[in-house]
Amino acid sequence: MNFTKGTVWVSAMTAAIFLSGCVSSEPSVTPGAEDFIYKGHDFGPDRDSAYRKGVVDGCKTSDGDYTKDHSSYKTNESYHMGWEHGRLHCKGTVQ
């Protein structure tokens, strides 16, 4: 059989694509005892109360019950980040 460089390249790229599906996209880090976990989502360690409240409100919003402390959302970066992360994680757009 006579293989050209193009044939070998296409074969190699096809194999790489198929084999990349075998690699896990899950992080190898196990959640720690200090991680903030809400509704099965790990939001990481060292989360303050404003962030946690934001996550809870964001998750409620993603479930169809619009909940947001507008004052905190505008003035407290931690609440703002928590609300956004909670809404996205609980909505299922972030794994």
C-alpha positions in Angstrom: 0.0 0.0 0.0 1.2 3.5 -0.8 0.2 6.1 1.7 0.7 9.8 1.0 1.5 12.4 3.6 -2.1 13.6 3.4 -3.6 10.2 4.0 -1.4 9.7 7.0 -2.2 13.2 8.4 -6.0 12.6 7.9 -5.8 9.2 9.6 -3.8 10.7 12.5 -6.2 13.6 13.0 -9.2 11.2 12.9 -7.7 9.0 15.5 -6.8 12.0 17.7 -10.4 13.2 17.5 -11.9 9.8 18.4 -9.4 9.2 21.3 -10.0 12.7 22.7 -13.5 11.5 23.5 -12.0 9.1 26.0 -10.5 11.8 28.2 -12.5 12.8 31.2 -13.5 16.4 31.5 -14.2 16.1 35.2 -11.7 17.7 37.5 -9.5 15.3 39.4 -9.9 17.4 42.6 -12.2 16.0 45.2 -14.4 18.5 46.9 -13.0 19.5 50.3 -14.8 19.7 53.6 -14.7 23.5 53.4 -16.3 23.7 50.0 -19.7 25.4 49.7 -22.0 22.8 48.0 -25.6 23.8 47.2 -28.1 21.6 45.3 -25.3 19.2 44.3 -23.1 22.0 42.8 -19.6 22.7 44.3 -19.0 26.4 44.5 -15.6 26.0 46.1 -14.0 26.9 49.4 -13.9 30.1 51.4 -17.3 31.5 50.3 -18.6 34.3 52.5 -22.3 34.7 53.5 -23.0 37.3 50.8 -21.8 34.9 48.1 -23.8 32.0 49.6 -26.9 34.1 49.7 -26.3 35.1 46.1 -26.0 31.5 45.1 -29.3 30.6 46.8 -31.1 33.5 45.2 -29.6 32.7 41.8 -30.7 29.1 42.0 -34.2 30.1 43.0 -34.3 32.4 40.0 -33.1 29.6 37.7 -36.0 27.5 39.1 -38.5 30.1 38.0 -38.9 32.0 41.3 -37.1 35.3 40.5 -35.2 36.2 43.6 -32.6 39.0 43.8 -31.5 41.5 46.3 -31.0 44.4 43.8 -29.2 46.6 46.3 -26.7 43.9 47.1 -26.4 42.9 43.5 -25.4 46.4 42.6 -23.1 47.1 45.5 -21.7 43.8 46.8 -19.4 42.0 44.4 -19.5 38.8 46.4 -23.3 38.6 46.2 -23.3 39.6 42.6 -20.8 36.8 41.7 -22.8 34.3 43.8 -26.1 35.2 42.2 -24.6 34.8 38.7 -22.8 31.5 39.5 -25.9 30.1 41.3 -28.2 31.0 38.4 -25.9 29.4 35.8 -25.0 26.3 37.7 -28.6 25.5 38.8 -29.9 26.3 35.3 -27.5 23.6 34.1 -25.4 25.8 31.7 -22.3 25.1 33.8 -21.2 21.7 34.9 
